[in-house]
Every structure is written in structure tokens, then in C-alpha cells.
Amino acid sequence: MKPQDNIKEKGNLWIFGYGSLIWKPDFAYKMSKVGFIKGYKRRFWQGDTYYRGDKEKPARVATLVEDQESCTWGVAYEVTDSQIDDSLQYLNMREVVLGGYITETVEFIPKEKDQGALLALVYIATSDNAIFLGPASDKEIAAQIATCRGNTGHNIEYLVRLAEFMRRYCPEVEDEHLFSIEAAVRNIFHDCGGIEPPDQKSVLPGTT
């Protein structure tokens, strides 16, 4: 049985996003919540040869790496009824077929203090997929991000939008890996006038 089959029997399904799903889910959903999952750290270790890069210059995008001392912040989306199959079909193509990710189930903890934990589906790129790039220094990752572009835009946009989400919705959280790479990319472009971040109003529409 697939992970999603275990948690959609009640007529609803929660999907946790920690990368581009944060600002660009592109599927219908009932509501969304900012929060975190425990036991994983976000790392720019996955390659992308379609959305933010190509086969000649694979982009660097986020995946999750198990770490019992860490937690990863993002957004969980609730999909219901017909939204469930539609969203899963869409995400299978986006994340699995084109992205190299697999599905797992995790416990999602909403930021709101009066909200209980939820079981959610998450997409993780493991080290055995064909476009996994693995660890590298912040400067090396930044150098790759600074030069990559794919079908949905520049790799820099992916990085900056994620950093802006963290600052806007999780200002108390220090994501050292993310912010260090962002700083390294900004240093690369410092002499060229800097990097203009995307409109913050478009980072996370419809969040509740």
C-alpha cells in the first residue's frame, strides 16, 4: 500500500511542502497551515534538470535528510474529495516522474498553538535517485544556483522565495543551511547590483 493510501481514507489528505510547494502548489486545496516536521533537515542536495535547470546544468533544489535533532518548516495543504486524486496525479508527475522524489508520511505540527499534529504526505528525494547531487559547500551550491535556469525560471528565484517565506512566516527560526547559501549567492552578485527578491505578497497566497 502506498503511503498516501494510508492517510486519505477519511476523505481528506494533508500534503507537506518545504520547497517550491510552499509558494507554488498549483493544485486545488481546502486550506493551508504553516508548521514543521521533526526528524528531518532541509538540504539543497537534489538535482533538477527540468524546472530550475537542465541536463547540462542541473539546478540545486531542496530535499529532506533524516536528522533526529532537526526540524523543517514549511506549509501543509489539506485536499479533500476529488481534490485528492487530482493533486496526487499532478504531484506524481511534478515530483516523482520529473523530480526524482518518493513519498513518505510524516507528523506535521502546525504553528498555531491550539492546533494538534496531523499526518501528512511528503515528497523526499533520496540519494539513490538518478539526479541526486549530494553534499557540497555553501559556496559550491551557490555557484550552481547562480547559473541555472529551467522551464519555470531561474534557480535563484527558488532559493530567494524559500528564504523570504522563512523570514516572513517563521522569523524566529534560523535555517542556517538555507540562509548561508542565500548569502553566498548574494555575494556572487554583489558587484552587479544585487538580487531583487520576488514580491513578498506572492510568496504564499491563501495561507491560513
C-alpha positions as a printed NumPy array, in Angstrom:
array([[  0.   ,   0.   ,   0.   ],
       [  1.3  ,   3.447,  -0.9  ],
       [  1.813,   5.986,   1.913],
       [ -0.962,   8.228,   0.596],
       [ -3.433,   5.325,   0.689],
       [ -2.97 ,   5.061,   4.445],
       [ -3.944,   8.662,   5.173],
       [ -6.652,   9.575,   2.647],
       [ -9.298,   7.089,   3.786],
       [-11.087,   9.727,   5.885],
       [-11.886,  11.826,   2.825],
       [ -9.068,  14.285,   3.268],
       [ -5.308,  14.328,   2.828],
       [ -2.606,  16.706,   4.072],
       [  0.42 ,  17.344,   1.836],
       [  3.52 ,  18.971,   3.335],
       [  5.676,  21.243,   1.185],
       [  9.127,  22.515,   2.126],
       [ 10.422,  23.73 ,  -1.257],
       [  8.572,  25.17 ,  -4.241],
       [  5.268,  23.727,  -2.973],
       [  5.371,  26.476,  -0.341],
       [  4.631,  29.249,  -2.839],
       [  3.572,  27.32 ,  -5.937],
       [  1.391,  24.315,  -5.067],
       [ -0.53 ,  24.517,  -8.374],
       [ -3.296,  22.212,  -7.148],
       [ -6.661,  22.941,  -5.545],
       [ -6.785,  22.676,  -1.75 ],
       [ -9.218,  23.447,   1.068],
       [ -6.828,  25.188,   3.462],
       [ -3.147,  25.531,   4.293],
       [ -1.175,  25.77 ,   7.518],
       [  2.362,  26.9  ,   8.29 ],
       [  4.225,  24.479,  10.535],
       [  7.038,  21.973,  10.776],
       [  8.021,  18.322,  10.831],
       [ 10.594,  16.787,  13.16 ],
       [ 13.449,  14.418,  12.365],
       [ 14.474,  15.985,   9.043],
       [ 16.685,  18.83 ,   7.842],
       [ 16.238,  20.654,   4.519],
       [ 19.232,  20.436,   2.196],
       [ 19.902,  21.669,  -1.346],
       [ 21.226,  18.28 ,  -2.37 ],
       [ 18.752,  17.287,  -5.086],
       [ 19.385,  17.975,  -8.752],
       [ 16.753,  19.407, -11.089],
       [ 17.099,  19.082, -14.846],
       [ 13.648,  20.371, -15.795],
       [ 12.105,  23.1  , -13.626],
       [ 15.115,  25.163, -12.496],
       [ 17.952,  23.673, -14.535],
       [ 18.69 ,  21.422, -17.482],
       [ 20.758,  18.333, -18.256],
       [ 23.877,  20.397, -18.958],
       [ 23.485,  22.481, -15.779],
       [ 21.392,  20.712, -13.142],
       [ 19.865,  23.088, -10.606],
       [ 20.056,  22.647,  -6.852],
       [ 16.69 ,  22.193,  -5.122],
       [ 15.626,  21.07 ,  -1.659],
       [ 15.163,  17.608,  -0.273],
       [ 14.928,  16.249,   3.265],
       [ 17.672,  14.377,   5.071],
       [ 16.962,  12.419,   8.235],
       [ 18.314,  14.093,  11.382],
       [ 16.646,  13.366,  14.706],
       [ 17.795,  16.699,  16.177],
       [ 16.357,  18.837,  13.383],
       [ 13.005,  20.113,  12.195],
       [ 11.933,  21.574,   8.849],
       [  9.396,  24.358,   8.411],
       [  7.005,  24.642,   5.51 ],
       [  3.323,  24.548,   4.579],
       [  0.782,  21.731,   4.743],
       [ -2.202,  21.734,   2.38 ],
       [ -5.465,  19.95 ,   3.038],
       [ -7.061,  18.396,  -0.042],
       [-10.499,  16.785,   0.083],
       [-12.769,  14.629,  -2.049],
       [-11.949,  14.932,  -5.767],
       [ -9.028,  17.232,  -4.959],
       [ -7.153,  14.233,  -3.551],
       [ -6.786,  12.216,  -6.744],
       [ -6.272,  15.336,  -8.862],
       [ -3.487,  16.642,  -6.631],
       [ -1.77 ,  13.265,  -6.374],
       [ -1.803,  12.771, -10.135],
       [ -0.346,  16.24 , -10.636],
       [  2.292,  15.824,  -7.925],
       [  3.279,  12.378,  -9.185],
       [  4.328,  13.95 , -12.482],
       [  5.861,  17.064, -10.901],
       [  7.721,  15.465,  -8.015],
       [  8.197,  11.783,  -8.851],
       [  8.444,  11.435, -12.646],
       [ 10.244,  14.727, -13.334],
       [ 11.73 ,  15.37 ,  -9.901],
       [ 13.07 ,  12.043,  -8.638],
       [ 11.164,  12.165,  -5.33 ],
       [  9.399,   9.416,  -3.396],
       [  6.537,   9.721,  -0.902],
       [  6.662,   9.267,   2.856],
       [  4.269,  10.033,   5.696],
       [  5.269,  12.414,   8.486],
       [  3.752,  14.11 ,  11.516],
       [  3.1  ,  17.767,  10.752],
       [  2.865,  20.205,  13.659],
       [  1.006,  23.469,  12.88 ],
       [  2.484,  26.751,  14.068],
       [ -0.79 ,  27.696,  15.777],
       [ -0.543,  26.69 ,  19.406],
       [ -4.117,  25.375,  19.619],
       [ -3.729,  23.023,  16.639],
       [ -2.911,  19.336,  17.046],
       [ -0.443,  17.328,  14.991],
       [ -1.553,  15.998,  11.597],
       [ -0.403,  13.078,   9.475],
       [  0.852,  14.384,   6.13 ],
       [  2.284,  13.147,   2.862],
       [  5.725,  14.483,   1.929],
       [  7.944,  14.112,  -1.148],
       [ 11.601,  13.311,  -0.445],
       [ 14.469,  12.842,  -2.9  ],
       [ 16.749,  10.104,  -1.595],
       [ 20.386,   9.529,  -2.515],
       [ 19.599,   6.634,  -4.861],
       [ 17.722,   8.684,  -7.469],
       [ 19.448,   9.452, -10.77 ],
       [ 19.728,  13.24 , -10.326],
       [ 20.758,  13.385,  -6.664],
       [ 23.755,  15.743,  -6.347],
       [ 24.586,  15.287,  -2.678],
       [ 26.517,  17.449,  -0.216],
       [ 28.708,  20.379,  -1.231],
       [ 29.961,  23.562,   0.385],
       [ 27.69 ,  26.6  ,   0.585],
       [ 29.858,  28.385,  -1.981],
       [ 29.74 ,  25.459,  -4.416],
       [ 25.963,  25.156,  -4.098],
       [ 25.587,  28.93 ,  -4.522],
       [ 27.742,  28.892,  -7.658],
       [ 25.478,  26.248,  -9.204],
       [ 22.288,  28.059,  -8.231],
       [ 23.595,  31.344,  -9.646],
       [ 23.996,  29.905, -13.156],
       [ 20.993,  27.59 , -13.562],
       [ 17.67 ,  28.201, -15.273],
       [ 14.895,  25.805, -16.277],
       [ 11.37 ,  25.699, -17.672],
       [  9.79 ,  27.515, -14.701],
       [ 12.519,  30.081, -14.092],
       [ 15.898,  30.742, -12.532],
       [ 17.282,  28.636,  -9.718],
       [ 17.902,  31.87 ,  -7.78 ],
       [ 14.16 ,  32.535,  -7.624],
       [ 13.62 ,  29.146,  -5.981],
       [ 16.215,  29.946,  -3.323],
       [ 15.11 ,  33.526,  -2.65 ],
       [ 11.412,  32.687,  -2.425],
       [ 12.153,  29.988,   0.125],
       [ 14.298,  32.343,   2.21 ],
       [ 11.625,  35.059,   2.031],
       [  8.978,  32.594,   3.215],
       [ 11.084,  31.712,   6.245],
       [ 11.643,  35.366,   7.143],
       [  8.002,  36.301,   6.705],
       [  6.236,  33.337,   8.306],
       [  8.893,  31.814,  10.58 ],
       [ 11.035,  34.808,  11.67 ],
       [ 12.041,  33.075,  14.884],
       [ 13.596,  30.108,  13.025],
       [ 17.254,  30.137,  11.979],
       [ 17.674,  27.937,   8.893],
       [ 21.473,  28.08 ,   8.699],
       [ 21.849,  25.978,   5.542],
       [ 19.283,  27.996,   3.589],
       [ 20.436,  31.437,   4.709],
       [ 24.125,  30.642,   4.25 ],
       [ 23.538,  29.62 ,   0.642],
       [ 21.385,  32.692,   0.055],
       [ 24.163,  34.909,   1.452],
       [ 26.734,  33.181,  -0.769],
       [ 24.56 ,  33.776,  -3.859],
       [ 24.067,  37.427,  -2.94 ],
       [ 27.839,  37.802,  -2.577],
       [ 28.313,  36.48 ,  -6.11 ],
       [ 26.016,  39.197,  -7.461],
       [ 27.067,  41.946,  -5.065],
       [ 29.084,  43.81 ,  -7.699],
       [ 26.238,  43.522, -10.208],
       [ 23.711,  45.455,  -8.131],
       [ 22.449,  42.567,  -6.036],
       [ 19.495,  40.205,  -6.388],
       [ 15.965,  41.585,  -6.323],
       [ 13.763,  39.288,  -4.211],
       [ 10.313,  38.381,  -5.547],
       [  7.259,  40.262,  -4.385],
       [  6.682,  39.062,  -0.84 ],
       [  2.921,  39.258,  -1.315],
       [  3.138,  36.443,  -3.86 ],
       [  5.214,  34.12 ,  -1.721],
       [  2.34 ,  32.366,  -0.003],
       [ -1.158,  33.335,  -1.152],
       [ -4.086,  31.921,   0.77 ],
       [ -2.234,  30.761,   3.877],
       [ -4.393,  30.391,   6.964]])
